Amino acid sequence: MNTGRAHDWQISYMSLAGMLSRRRGELGISQDGLATALRVGRRSVQRWEAGDAYPSGLRLFQWAAQLGVQIAPQMAHPVPGRAA
């Protein structure tokens, strides 16, 4: 049952997406330019940055790398109560 509360991963994603969006702006890269570099549509980039859609794990790493941002492997950690 969805209570409307964001999950921890959604909050973390939105923080990361916001940082990547700001970085894109700092570099003077348009959403169109980023989309072309990533070989996706501009609408995909818009939706990722707004949190309306989530890229695959691979695409997320490519998005970050395109902007010169390294996503640290240390970000990955086990979730208590989840099967391994």
BATOR-120009 format. One record per residue: x, y, z of N, C-alpha, C, O, CB in turn; residue in three letters; residue number from 1. Coordinates in Angstrom, 3 decimals, padded with zeros to 6 digits, always signed. Each point is the difference from the previous one (the first is absolute). Glycine has a CB too. Layout:
! BATOR-120009
{neast->X nnorth->Y nup->Z caeast->X canorth->Y caup->Z ceast->X cnorth->Y cup->Z oeast->X onorth->Y oup->Z cbeast->X cbnorth->Y cbup->Z aa->ALA i->NUM}
...
***
This chain:
! BATOR-120009
{neast->+000.832 nnorth->-001.181 nup->+000.000 caeast->-000.832 canorth->+001.181 caup->+000.000 ceast->+000.878 cnorth->+001.246 cup->+000.000 oeast->+000.888 onorth->+000.137 oup->+000.841 cbeast->-002.713 cbnorth->-001.386 cbup->+000.368 aa->MET i->1}
{neast->+001.581 nnorth->+002.149 nup->-002.142 caeast->+000.781 canorth->+001.221 caup->-000.110 ceast->-000.618 cnorth->+001.073 cup->+000.883 oeast->-001.149 onorth->+000.394 oup->-000.196 cbeast->+001.848 cbnorth->-000.991 cbup->-002.156 aa->ASN i->2}
{neast->+000.065 nnorth->+001.059 nup->+003.315 caeast->-000.502 canorth->+001.032 caup->+000.919 ceast->+000.325 cnorth->+001.392 cup->-000.503 oeast->-000.313 onorth->+000.984 oup->+000.670 cbeast->+000.575 cbnorth->-002.569 cbup->+001.229 aa->THR i->3}
{neast->+000.361 nnorth->+001.688 nup->-003.067 caeast->+000.360 canorth->+001.292 caup->-000.536 ceast->+001.335 cnorth->+000.510 cup->+000.528 oeast->+000.466 onorth->+001.064 oup->-000.405 cbeast->-002.874 cbnorth->-000.589 cbup->+000.184 aa->GLY i->4}
{neast->+003.018 nnorth->-001.227 nup->+001.117 caeast->+001.290 canorth->+000.384 caup->+000.565 ceast->+001.123 cnorth->-000.481 cup->-000.917 oeast->-000.029 onorth->-001.127 oup->-000.495 cbeast->-000.921 cbnorth->+001.027 cbup->+002.842 aa->ARG i->5}
{neast->+001.926 nnorth->+000.956 nup->-002.564 caeast->+001.133 canorth->-000.377 caup->-000.843 ceast->+000.870 cnorth->-001.023 cup->+000.716 oeast->+000.206 onorth->+000.072 oup->+001.212 cbeast->-000.244 cbnorth->+002.191 cbup->-002.309 aa->ALA i->6}
{neast->+000.537 nnorth->-003.205 nup->+000.332 caeast->+000.941 canorth->-000.976 caup->+000.530 ceast->+001.379 cnorth->+000.646 cup->+000.086 oeast->+000.267 onorth->+000.993 oup->-000.677 cbeast->-001.608 cbnorth->-002.922 cbup->-000.292 aa->HIS i->7}
{neast->+002.213 nnorth->+001.367 nup->+001.799 caeast->+001.351 canorth->+000.536 caup->+000.149 ceast->+000.723 cnorth->+000.084 cup->-001.337 oeast->+000.705 onorth->+000.976 oup->-000.255 cbeast->-000.626 cbnorth->-001.917 cbup->+002.559 aa->ASP i->8}
{neast->-000.239 nnorth->-000.063 nup->-003.163 caeast->+000.697 canorth->+000.018 caup->-001.283 ceast->-000.509 cnorth->+001.133 cup->-000.881 oeast->+000.765 onorth->+000.575 oup->-000.773 cbeast->-000.422 cbnorth->-003.048 cbup->+000.937 aa->TRP i->9}
{neast->-001.637 nnorth->+002.799 nup->-000.053 caeast->-000.544 canorth->+001.093 caup->-000.796 ceast->+000.573 cnorth->+001.341 cup->+000.456 oeast->+000.301 onorth->+000.870 oup->-000.818 cbeast->-002.404 cbnorth->-002.194 cbup->+000.454 aa->GLN i->10}
{neast->+002.246 nnorth->+001.475 nup->+001.662 caeast->+000.586 canorth->+001.222 caup->+000.540 ceast->+001.455 cnorth->+000.115 cup->-000.436 oeast->+000.449 onorth->+001.075 oup->-000.399 cbeast->-002.012 cbnorth->-001.164 cbup->+002.376 aa->ILE i->11}
{neast->+002.301 nnorth->-001.018 nup->-001.902 caeast->+001.398 canorth->-000.003 caup->-000.434 ceast->+000.102 cnorth->+000.294 cup->-001.492 oeast->+000.873 onorth->+000.754 oup->-000.429 cbeast->-000.311 cbnorth->-002.398 cbup->+002.241 aa->SER i->12}
{neast->-001.457 nnorth->+001.049 nup->-002.605 caeast->+000.020 canorth->+000.240 caup->-001.437 ceast->-000.259 cnorth->+001.466 cup->-000.302 oeast->+000.699 onorth->+000.595 oup->-000.820 cbeast->-001.474 cbnorth->-002.938 cbup->+000.417 aa->TYR i->13}
{neast->-000.222 nnorth->+002.934 nup->+001.054 caeast->-000.334 canorth->+001.394 caup->-000.270 ceast->+001.159 cnorth->+000.923 cup->+000.374 oeast->+000.244 onorth->+000.999 oup->-000.676 cbeast->-002.668 cbnorth->-001.519 cbup->+001.069 aa->MET i->14}
{neast->+003.127 nnorth->+000.190 nup->+000.667 caeast->+001.174 canorth->+000.779 caup->+000.383 ceast->+001.076 cnorth->-000.103 cup->-001.084 oeast->+000.590 onorth->+001.008 oup->-000.389 cbeast->-001.111 cbnorth->-001.389 cbup->+002.836 aa->SER i->15}
{neast->+000.773 nnorth->-000.825 nup->-002.929 caeast->+000.993 canorth->-000.218 caup->-001.046 ceast->-000.431 cnorth->+000.663 cup->-001.306 oeast->+000.808 onorth->+000.652 oup->-000.662 cbeast->-000.149 cbnorth->-002.814 cbup->+001.751 aa->LEU i->16}
{neast->-001.926 nnorth->+001.998 nup->-001.461 caeast->-000.500 canorth->+000.595 caup->-001.244 ceast->+000.112 cnorth->+001.523 cup->+000.056 oeast->+000.357 onorth->+000.636 oup->-000.992 cbeast->-001.937 cbnorth->-002.580 cbup->+000.682 aa->ALA i->17}
{neast->+001.277 nnorth->+002.522 nup->+001.465 caeast->+000.128 canorth->+001.448 caup->+000.155 ceast->+001.443 cnorth->+000.451 cup->-000.165 oeast->+000.273 onorth->+001.014 oup->-000.643 cbeast->-002.242 cbnorth->-001.030 cbup->+002.168 aa->GLY i->18}
{neast->+002.883 nnorth->-000.737 nup->-000.945 caeast->+001.416 canorth->+000.327 caup->-000.117 ceast->+000.464 cnorth->-000.106 cup->-001.450 oeast->+000.746 onorth->+000.853 oup->-000.479 cbeast->-000.373 cbnorth->-001.668 cbup->+002.823 aa->MET i->19}
{neast->-000.816 nnorth->-000.236 nup->-003.044 caeast->+000.388 canorth->-000.176 caup->-001.401 ceast->-000.602 cnorth->+001.096 cup->-000.872 oeast->+000.646 onorth->+000.471 oup->-000.937 cbeast->-000.483 cbnorth->-002.947 cbup->+001.298 aa->LEU i->20}
{neast->-001.374 nnorth->+002.878 nup->-000.067 caeast->-000.637 canorth->+001.079 caup->-000.750 ceast->+000.755 cnorth->+001.315 cup->+000.197 oeast->+000.241 onorth->+000.733 oup->-000.959 cbeast->-002.464 cbnorth->-001.890 cbup->+001.192 aa->SER i->21}
{neast->+002.593 nnorth->+001.451 nup->+001.014 caeast->+000.778 canorth->+001.223 caup->+000.272 ceast->+001.352 cnorth->-000.052 cup->-000.706 oeast->+000.450 onorth->+000.996 oup->-000.566 cbeast->-001.595 cbnorth->-000.754 cbup->+002.796 aa->ARG i->22}
{neast->+001.785 nnorth->-001.401 nup->-002.195 caeast->+001.301 canorth->-000.165 caup->-000.654 ceast->-000.122 cnorth->+000.215 cup->-001.501 oeast->+000.855 onorth->+000.640 oup->-000.612 cbeast->-000.154 cbnorth->-002.249 cbup->+002.402 aa->ARG i->23}
{neast->-001.757 nnorth->+001.079 nup->-002.381 caeast->-000.234 canorth->+000.196 caup->-001.431 ceast->-000.083 cnorth->+001.489 cup->-000.307 oeast->+000.590 onorth->+000.479 oup->-000.968 cbeast->-001.802 cbnorth->-002.689 cbup->+000.820 aa->ARG i->24}
{neast->+000.475 nnorth->+002.937 nup->+000.982 caeast->-000.125 canorth->+001.448 caup->-000.179 ceast->+001.333 cnorth->+000.722 cup->+000.153 oeast->+000.318 onorth->+000.902 oup->-000.775 cbeast->-002.645 cbnorth->-001.064 cbup->+001.615 aa->GLY i->25}
{neast->+003.102 nnorth->-000.239 nup->+000.160 caeast->+001.322 canorth->+000.609 caup->+000.222 ceast->+000.905 cnorth->-000.185 cup->-001.208 oeast->+000.796 onorth->+000.879 oup->-000.329 cbeast->-001.035 cbnorth->-001.295 cbup->+002.780 aa->GLU i->26}
{neast->+000.116 nnorth->-000.722 nup->-003.103 caeast->+000.831 canorth->-000.304 caup->-001.167 ceast->-000.548 cnorth->+000.625 cup->-001.278 oeast->+000.649 onorth->-000.053 oup->-001.045 cbeast->+000.015 cbnorth->-002.075 cbup->+002.146 aa->LEU i->27}
{neast->-001.853 nnorth->+002.720 nup->-001.026 caeast->-000.607 canorth->+000.619 caup->-001.172 ceast->-000.502 cnorth->-000.997 cup->-001.022 oeast->-000.072 onorth->+000.300 oup->-001.192 cbeast->+001.550 cbnorth->+001.606 cbup->+001.567 aa->GLY i->28}
{neast->-001.826 nnorth->-003.095 nup->+000.095 caeast->-000.513 canorth->-001.048 caup->-000.882 ceast->-001.528 cnorth->+000.025 cup->+000.051 oeast->-000.592 onorth->-000.024 oup->+001.080 cbeast->+002.673 cbnorth->-001.410 cbup->-000.720 aa->ILE i->29}
{neast->-002.704 nnorth->+001.480 nup->-001.514 caeast->-001.459 canorth->-000.025 caup->-000.053 ceast->-000.512 cnorth->-001.421 cup->+000.199 oeast->+000.754 onorth->-000.966 oup->-000.107 cbeast->-000.747 cbnorth->+002.954 cbup->-001.430 aa->SER i->30}
{neast->-001.289 nnorth->-002.098 nup->+001.827 caeast->-000.601 canorth->-001.330 caup->+000.086 ceast->+000.104 cnorth->-000.699 cup->-001.347 oeast->+000.228 onorth->-001.209 oup->-000.061 cbeast->-001.810 cbnorth->+001.997 cbup->+001.860 aa->GLN i->31}
{neast->+001.416 nnorth->-000.031 nup->-002.881 caeast->+000.146 canorth->-000.584 caup->-001.342 ceast->+001.405 cnorth->-000.535 cup->-000.216 oeast->+000.179 onorth->-001.096 oup->-000.532 cbeast->-001.915 cbnorth->+002.668 cbup->-000.329 aa->ASP i->32}
{neast->+002.733 nnorth->-000.796 nup->+001.275 caeast->+001.388 canorth->-000.425 caup->-000.168 ceast->+000.317 cnorth->-001.247 cup->+000.799 oeast->+000.673 onorth->-000.908 oup->-000.488 cbeast->-000.053 cbnorth->+003.266 cbup->+000.093 aa->GLY i->33}
{neast->-001.109 nnorth->-002.400 nup->+001.631 caeast->+000.217 canorth->-001.182 caup->+000.835 ceast->-000.709 cnorth->-001.211 cup->-000.594 oeast->+000.554 onorth->-001.098 oup->-000.047 cbeast->-000.337 cbnorth->+002.562 cbup->+002.077 aa->LEU i->34}
{neast->-001.446 nnorth->-001.249 nup->-002.483 caeast->-000.764 canorth->-001.098 caup->-000.599 ceast->+000.721 cnorth->-000.568 cup->-001.222 oeast->+000.062 onorth->-001.217 oup->-000.178 cbeast->-002.190 cbnorth->+002.263 cbup->+001.006 aa->ALA i->35}
{neast->+002.665 nnorth->-000.174 nup->-001.658 caeast->+000.733 canorth->-000.441 caup->-001.184 ceast->+001.225 cnorth->-000.822 cup->+000.403 oeast->+000.264 onorth->-001.057 oup->-000.573 cbeast->-001.065 cbnorth->+003.091 cbup->-000.686 aa->THR i->36}
{neast->+001.548 nnorth->-001.537 nup->+002.254 caeast->+001.200 canorth->-000.713 caup->+000.455 ceast->-000.342 cnorth->-001.371 cup->+000.576 oeast->+000.770 onorth->-000.949 oup->-000.147 cbeast->+000.314 cbnorth->+003.149 cbup->+000.620 aa->ALA i->37}
{neast->-002.236 nnorth->-002.301 nup->+000.178 caeast->-000.413 canorth->-001.262 caup->+000.621 ceast->-000.812 cnorth->-000.881 cup->-000.943 oeast->-000.334 onorth->-001.139 oup->+000.328 cbeast->+000.337 cbnorth->+002.300 cbup->+001.864 aa->LEU i->38}
{neast->-000.314 nnorth->-000.620 nup->-003.365 caeast->-000.818 canorth->-000.714 caup->-000.996 ceast->-001.385 cnorth->-000.356 cup->+000.540 oeast->-000.483 onorth->-001.123 oup->-000.143 cbeast->+002.584 cbnorth->+000.205 cbup->-000.849 aa->ARG i->39}
{neast->-002.716 nnorth->+001.918 nup->+001.618 caeast->-001.382 canorth->-000.123 caup->+000.469 ceast->-000.745 cnorth->+001.250 cup->-000.462 oeast->+000.610 onorth->+000.949 oup->-000.492 cbeast->+000.061 cbnorth->-002.369 cbup->+002.530 aa->VAL i->40}
{neast->-001.967 nnorth->+001.413 nup->-001.878 caeast->-000.782 canorth->+001.174 caup->-000.347 ceast->+000.101 cnorth->+001.079 cup->+001.075 oeast->+000.245 onorth->-000.296 oup->+001.170 cbeast->-001.799 cbnorth->-001.169 cbup->-002.463 aa->GLY i->41}
{neast->+001.363 nnorth->+002.719 nup->+000.882 caeast->+000.030 canorth->+001.115 caup->+000.934 ceast->-001.034 cnorth->-000.181 cup->+001.100 oeast->+000.239 onorth->+000.364 oup->+001.152 cbeast->+000.556 cbnorth->+001.130 cbup->-002.984 aa->ARG i->42}
{neast->-001.926 nnorth->-002.050 nup->+001.481 caeast->-001.073 canorth->-000.223 caup->+000.981 ceast->+000.469 cnorth->-000.937 cup->+001.113 oeast->-000.397 onorth->+000.172 oup->+001.153 cbeast->-001.326 cbnorth->+000.182 cbup->-002.958 aa->ARG i->43}
{neast->+002.558 nnorth->-001.338 nup->+001.481 caeast->+000.534 canorth->-000.902 caup->+001.034 ceast->+000.813 cnorth->+000.786 cup->+001.011 oeast->-000.163 onorth->-000.180 oup->+001.207 cbeast->+000.218 cbnorth->-001.717 cbup->-002.849 aa->SER i->44}
{neast->+000.819 nnorth->+002.766 nup->+001.157 caeast->+000.817 canorth->+000.818 caup->+000.896 ceast->-000.895 cnorth->+000.884 cup->+000.858 oeast->+000.223 onorth->+000.120 oup->+001.204 cbeast->+001.672 cbnorth->-000.143 cbup->-002.864 aa->VAL i->45}
{neast->-002.899 nnorth->+000.638 nup->+001.058 caeast->-000.946 canorth->+000.834 caup->+000.760 ceast->-000.648 cnorth->-000.800 cup->+001.125 oeast->-000.069 onorth->+000.455 oup->+001.141 cbeast->-000.370 cbnorth->+000.918 cbup->-003.199 aa->GLN i->46}
{neast->-000.031 nnorth->-002.557 nup->+001.723 caeast->-000.707 canorth->-000.829 caup->+000.983 ceast->+000.929 cnorth->-000.494 cup->+001.103 oeast->-000.405 onorth->-000.073 oup->+001.160 cbeast->-001.178 cbnorth->-000.624 cbup->-002.954 aa->ARG i->47}
{neast->+002.833 nnorth->+000.355 nup->+001.444 caeast->+000.967 canorth->-000.427 caup->+001.027 ceast->+000.267 cnorth->+001.127 cup->+000.971 oeast->-000.009 onorth->-000.196 oup->+001.215 cbeast->+001.064 cbnorth->-001.395 cbup->-002.830 aa->TRP i->48}
{neast->-000.815 nnorth->+002.787 nup->+001.067 caeast->+000.323 canorth->+001.145 caup->+000.854 ceast->-001.181 cnorth->+000.405 cup->+000.882 oeast->+000.196 onorth->+000.487 oup->+001.113 cbeast->+001.421 cbnorth->+000.293 cbup->-002.850 aa->GLU i->49}
{neast->-002.822 nnorth->-000.975 nup->+001.252 caeast->-001.195 canorth->+000.358 caup->+000.762 ceast->-000.418 cnorth->-001.098 cup->+000.976 oeast->-000.832 onorth->+000.228 oup->+000.877 cbeast->+000.105 cbnorth->+001.173 cbup->-002.799 aa->ALA i->50}
{neast->+001.309 nnorth->-002.596 nup->+001.766 caeast->-000.389 canorth->-001.119 caup->+000.849 ceast->-001.277 cnorth->-000.681 cup->-000.454 oeast->-000.602 onorth->-000.770 oup->+000.748 cbeast->+001.715 cbnorth->+001.918 cbup->+001.112 aa->GLY i->51}
{neast->-001.527 nnorth->-000.861 nup->-003.092 caeast->-001.208 canorth->-000.620 caup->-000.553 ceast->+000.291 cnorth->-001.377 cup->-000.594 oeast->-000.921 onorth->-000.772 oup->-000.268 cbeast->+000.016 cbnorth->+003.052 cbup->-000.205 aa->ASP i->52}
{neast->+002.187 nnorth->-002.584 nup->+000.270 caeast->+000.443 canorth->-001.295 caup->-000.512 ceast->+001.396 cnorth->-000.241 cup->+000.550 oeast->+000.680 onorth->+000.934 oup->+000.425 cbeast->-002.093 cbnorth->-000.738 cbup->-002.555 aa->ALA i->53}
{neast->+001.831 nnorth->-001.439 nup->+002.120 caeast->+001.311 canorth->-000.357 caup->+000.536 ceast->+000.785 cnorth->-000.746 cup->-001.069 oeast->-000.508 onorth->-000.944 oup->-000.605 cbeast->-000.412 cbnorth->+000.830 cbup->+002.963 aa->TYR i->54}
{neast->+002.172 nnorth->+000.542 nup->-002.591 caeast->+000.813 canorth->-000.708 caup->-000.987 ceast->+000.435 cnorth->-001.352 cup->+000.552 oeast->-000.035 onorth->-000.231 oup->+001.209 cbeast->+000.832 cbnorth->+002.423 cbup->-002.160 aa->PRO i->55}
{neast->-000.388 nnorth->-003.076 nup->+000.056 caeast->+000.571 canorth->-001.280 caup->+000.445 ceast->+001.288 cnorth->+000.307 cup->+000.766 oeast->+000.536 onorth->+001.105 oup->-000.083 cbeast->-001.546 cbnorth->-002.384 cbup->-001.906 aa->SER i->56}
{neast->+001.488 nnorth->+000.299 nup->+002.723 caeast->+001.249 canorth->+000.191 caup->+000.737 ceast->+001.148 cnorth->+000.382 cup->-000.921 oeast->+000.765 onorth->+000.916 oup->+000.301 cbeast->-001.559 cbnorth->-002.558 cbup->+001.387 aa->GLY i->57}
{neast->+000.914 nnorth->+000.939 nup->-002.808 caeast->+001.060 canorth->+000.298 caup->-000.953 ceast->-000.142 cnorth->+001.420 cup->-000.534 oeast->+000.981 onorth->+000.739 oup->-000.077 cbeast->-000.857 cbnorth->-003.166 cbup->-000.544 aa->LEU i->58}
{neast->-001.331 nnorth->+002.802 nup->+000.257 caeast->-000.229 canorth->+001.334 caup->-000.561 ceast->+000.292 cnorth->+001.084 cup->+001.045 oeast->+000.489 onorth->+001.077 oup->-000.341 cbeast->-002.236 cbnorth->-002.033 cbup->-001.215 aa->ARG i->59}
{neast->+001.449 nnorth->+000.671 nup->+002.818 caeast->+000.294 canorth->+000.959 caup->+001.067 ceast->+001.507 cnorth->+000.244 cup->+000.097 oeast->+000.440 onorth->+001.142 oup->+000.132 cbeast->-002.496 cbnorth->-001.894 cbup->+001.124 aa->LEU i->60}
{neast->+002.847 nnorth->-000.325 nup->-001.323 caeast->+001.453 canorth->+000.149 caup->+000.033 ceast->+000.499 cnorth->+000.750 cup->-001.231 oeast->+000.912 onorth->+000.819 oup->+000.104 cbeast->-000.733 cbnorth->-002.943 cbup->+001.220 aa->PHE i->61}
{neast->-000.767 nnorth->+001.852 nup->-002.488 caeast->+000.399 canorth->+000.708 caup->-001.224 ceast->-000.341 cnorth->+001.485 cup->+000.089 oeast->+000.784 onorth->+000.851 oup->-000.421 cbeast->-001.128 cbnorth->-002.960 cbup->-000.896 aa->GLN i->62}
{neast->-000.825 nnorth->+002.412 nup->+001.865 caeast->-000.454 canorth->+001.384 caup->+000.181 ceast->+001.010 cnorth->+000.742 cup->+000.875 oeast->+000.447 onorth->+001.092 oup->-000.350 cbeast->-002.888 cbnorth->-001.786 cbup->+000.115 aa->TRP i->63}
{neast->+002.792 nnorth->+000.106 nup->+001.356 caeast->+000.949 canorth->+000.626 caup->+000.917 ceast->+001.367 cnorth->+000.166 cup->-000.657 oeast->+000.610 onorth->+001.065 oup->+000.095 cbeast->-001.849 cbnorth->-002.059 cbup->+001.845 aa->ALA i->64}
{neast->+001.722 nnorth->-000.057 nup->-002.606 caeast->+001.317 canorth->+000.052 caup->-000.637 ceast->+000.056 cnorth->+001.084 cup->-001.072 oeast->+001.018 onorth->+000.677 oup->-000.146 cbeast->-000.726 cbnorth->-003.121 cbup->+000.606 aa->ALA i->65}
{neast->-001.361 nnorth->+002.609 nup->-001.198 caeast->-000.052 canorth->+001.020 caup->-001.055 ceast->+000.198 cnorth->+001.399 cup->+000.584 oeast->+000.482 onorth->+000.905 oup->-000.681 cbeast->-002.023 cbnorth->-002.377 cbup->-000.658 aa->GLN i->66}
{neast->+001.161 nnorth->+001.635 nup->+002.608 caeast->+000.126 canorth->+001.296 caup->+000.668 ceast->+001.230 cnorth->+000.079 cup->+000.897 oeast->+000.176 onorth->+000.969 oup->+000.739 cbeast->-002.646 cbnorth->-000.768 cbup->-000.818 aa->LEU i->67}
{neast->+003.323 nnorth->-001.230 nup->+000.011 caeast->+001.215 canorth->+000.003 caup->+000.797 ceast->-000.228 cnorth->-000.282 cup->+001.470 oeast->+000.791 onorth->+000.411 oup->+000.848 cbeast->+000.115 cbnorth->+001.172 cbup->-002.461 aa->GLY i->68}
{neast->-001.988 nnorth->-002.285 nup->+001.915 caeast->-000.347 canorth->-000.336 caup->+001.383 ceast->+000.193 cnorth->-001.497 cup->+000.198 oeast->-000.507 onorth->-000.807 oup->-000.779 cbeast->-001.156 cbnorth->+002.728 cbup->+000.919 aa->VAL i->69}
{neast->+002.393 nnorth->-002.286 nup->+000.897 caeast->+000.189 canorth->-001.419 caup->+000.308 ceast->-000.982 cnorth->-000.396 cup->+001.091 oeast->-000.056 onorth->+000.630 oup->+001.056 cbeast->+002.508 cbnorth->-000.530 cbup->-001.705 aa->GLN i->70}
{neast->-003.219 nnorth->-001.140 nup->+000.389 caeast->-000.909 canorth->-000.533 caup->+001.011 ceast->+000.778 cnorth->-001.056 cup->+000.762 oeast->+000.379 onorth->-001.032 oup->-000.555 cbeast->-002.479 cbnorth->+001.494 cbup->-000.846 aa->ILE i->71}
{neast->+002.332 nnorth->-000.195 nup->+002.664 caeast->+000.847 canorth->-000.865 caup->+000.822 ceast->-000.645 cnorth->-001.347 cup->+000.262 oeast->-001.181 onorth->-000.070 oup->+000.340 cbeast->+002.142 cbnorth->+002.092 cbup->+000.714 aa->ALA i->72}
{neast->-000.189 nnorth->-003.102 nup->-001.212 caeast->-000.520 canorth->-001.328 caup->+000.321 ceast->-000.393 cnorth->-000.103 cup->+001.477 oeast->-000.812 onorth->-000.848 oup->+000.370 cbeast->+002.245 cbnorth->-000.122 cbup->-002.190 aa->PRO i->73}
{neast->-000.863 nnorth->+001.824 nup->+002.652 caeast->-000.312 canorth->-000.031 caup->+001.424 ceast->-001.454 cnorth->+000.392 cup->+000.273 oeast->-000.502 onorth->-000.204 oup->+001.105 cbeast->+002.896 cbnorth->+000.740 cbup->-000.619 aa->GLN i->74}
{neast->-003.072 nnorth->+000.028 nup->-001.497 caeast->-001.406 canorth->+000.352 caup->+000.167 ceast->-000.857 cnorth->-001.252 cup->+000.171 oeast->-001.055 onorth->+000.045 oup->+000.632 cbeast->+001.419 cbnorth->+002.027 cbup->-002.002 aa->MET i->75}
{neast->+000.087 nnorth->-003.171 nup->+000.811 caeast->-000.761 canorth->-001.249 caup->+000.078 ceast->+000.170 cnorth->-000.605 cup->+001.393 oeast->+001.110 onorth->-000.150 oup->+000.510 cbeast->-000.819 cbnorth->-000.252 cbup->-003.003 aa->ALA i->76}
{neast->-001.412 nnorth->+000.069 nup->+003.074 caeast->+000.033 canorth->-000.627 caup->+001.324 ceast->-001.220 cnorth->-000.888 cup->+000.156 oeast->-001.041 onorth->+000.260 oup->-000.603 cbeast->+002.311 cbnorth->+001.696 cbup->+001.577 aa->HIS i->77}
{neast->-001.148 nnorth->-003.007 nup->-000.166 caeast->-001.139 canorth->-000.902 caup->+000.187 ceast->-001.160 cnorth->+000.695 cup->+000.723 oeast->+000.199 onorth->+000.862 oup->+000.855 cbeast->+001.397 cbnorth->-002.799 cbup->-000.791 aa->PRO i->78}
{neast->-002.774 nnorth->+001.541 nup->-000.429 caeast->-001.198 canorth->+000.523 caup->+000.645 ceast->-000.409 cnorth->-000.980 cup->+001.074 oeast->-000.248 onorth->-001.169 oup->-000.293 cbeast->-000.498 cbnorth->+002.380 cbup->-001.804 aa->VAL i->79}
{neast->+000.670 nnorth->-000.752 nup->+003.353 caeast->-000.386 canorth->-000.906 caup->+001.087 ceast->-001.361 cnorth->-000.658 cup->-000.285 oeast->-000.937 onorth->+000.648 oup->-000.466 cbeast->+002.246 cbnorth->+000.778 cbup->+002.093 aa->PRO i->80}
{neast->-001.386 nnorth->-002.716 nup->-001.337 caeast->-001.253 canorth->-000.717 caup->-000.160 ceast->-000.248 cnorth->-000.523 cup->-001.405 oeast->-001.043 onorth->-000.601 oup->-000.254 cbeast->+000.176 cbnorth->+002.001 cbup->+002.049 aa->GLY i->81}
{neast->+001.795 nnorth->-001.186 nup->-002.706 caeast->-000.171 canorth->-000.484 caup->-001.374 ceast->+000.881 cnorth->-001.227 cup->-000.205 oeast->+001.122 onorth->-000.065 oup->+000.503 cbeast->-001.651 cbnorth->+002.406 cbup->-001.338 aa->ARG i->82}
{neast->+000.015 nnorth->-003.293 nup->+000.105 caeast->+000.761 canorth->-001.225 caup->-000.295 ceast->+001.192 cnorth->+000.347 cup->-000.877 oeast->-000.068 onorth->+000.879 oup->-000.859 cbeast->-002.022 cbnorth->-002.293 cbup->+001.037 aa->ALA i->83}
{neast->+003.161 nnorth->+000.715 nup->+000.057 caeast->+001.217 canorth->+000.250 caup->-000.810 ceast->-000.042 cnorth->-000.806 cup->-001.266 oeast->+000.926 onorth->+000.072 oup->-000.808 cbeast->+000.395 cbnorth->+000.395 cbup->+002.864 aa->ALA i->84}
***
